Amino acid sequence: MGSEPLSDRYLFVLHHPRSGSTLLQVMLTSHPSISVAPESRAFVKLIRHLPVTRPLEASEVARAQRFITEDTKLNAWNIDLGDYFSRVAEYQPGITVREMLHDMLAVYRRAVSPGATIIGIKREPLIELTDELSTLFPGCQFIYTYRDPRAASASALKHLEKVHSLEEASLKWWWWMRRGSKHRRTYQGRWFDVCYEELVTTPEKVARAICAYLGVDYSDTMLRHHEFNANFELVASGYEDMHTHTMQPISATHIDKWRQELSHEDIATVEAIAGPQMRQRGYMPEGSISFAKHLKAAWMRYKYRRSWQTRNFRTANA
């Protein structure tokens, strides 16, 4: 597999868990000009743990090769990765992180949408790496997906093993929304928000707006994504049960499913924690919340913010 020119346009789909990002990824990749790969841990590790502003030394190349070949999410892509892994094995000192990242995006484009001129990937932690992405890919664009915190938190608690409580899910939603609001101001003109509820209730309107943002003609193939994903071709292997909706036409049937899944107390918990960002995103709390619950939620947000700042400091100085 030969090297390809690094002249493509780059798109990164950032998201909170269970916010419709996989549906959006499949819709985008169904457009003939766009290729958005499923998630990859190595993509994030290459940026976080290797220098992005200079060519790599031999030991760094070996580390990068381990990141890539041991990435279970990358290995779950429903494409043939044999030639790609052969190329990775041939990486030599002097290669850059940007070239490695491009190779990863290009191999998916080649397998799924060869004519695409916009290539990218979706991955939750990339919201913490927007500055690095902008350095690596000047002019890159971002799409950020979000969803009602009550629905997102209920779904995360149900489907994600790493989420252990409704409070944890709600805190992460609140924090991710704060990050999204900050980045929207920083990357004006290169940042586009996609609300899940709008995506499933007015899909053509949202799809047309995304195409306008990306500067490509609208294609109704985005709304026929299920035809291209009839056998989960565009969804990572092993995650089919969580993404059966991507095999079907877009529907808003389950948009309020959280009302049956959460108790009144649960709803109050989510609303107390996510409240400040909920209102900014147009989600209105439904019930009254006691002063004690508000106070507890404020303390939890403070602790979560402090813990994130501590983790971020340790990562930056590792």
HELIX and SHEET records of a PDB file:
HELIX    1   1 SER A   21  THR A   29  1                                   9    
HELIX    2   2 ARG A   41  HIS A   49  1                                   9    
HELIX    3   3 ALA A   58  THR A   69  1                                  12    
HELIX    4   4 THR A   72  ASN A   75  1                                   4    
HELIX    5   5 GLY A   82  ALA A   89  1                                   8    
HELIX    6   6 VAL A   97  VAL A  112  1                                  16    
HELIX    7   7 GLU A  124  GLU A  128  5                                   5    
HELIX    8   8 THR A  130  LEU A  136  1                                   7    
HELIX    9   9 PRO A  149  HIS A  159  1                                  11    
HELIX   10  10 LEU A  166  THR A  186  1                                  21    
HELIX   11  11 TYR A  196  THR A  201  1                                   6    
HELIX   12  12 PRO A  203  LEU A  214  1                                  12    
HELIX   13  13 ASP A  220  MET A  222  5                                   3    
HELIX   14  14 HIS A  225  PHE A  228  1                                   4    
HELIX   15  15 GLU A  240  MET A  247  5                                   8    
HELIX   16  16 TRP A  258  GLU A  261  1                                   4    
HELIX   17  17 HIS A  264  GLN A  280  1                                  17    
HELIX   18  18 PHE A  291  ALA A  316  1                                  26    
SHEET    1   A 5 ILE A  34  ALA A  37  0                                        
SHEET    2   A 5 ILE A 118  LYS A 122  1                                        
SHEET    3   A 5 ARG A   9  HIS A  15  1                                        
SHEET    4   A 5 GLN A 141  TYR A 146  1                                        
SHEET    5   A 5 TRP A 191  CYS A 195  1                                        
END                                                                             
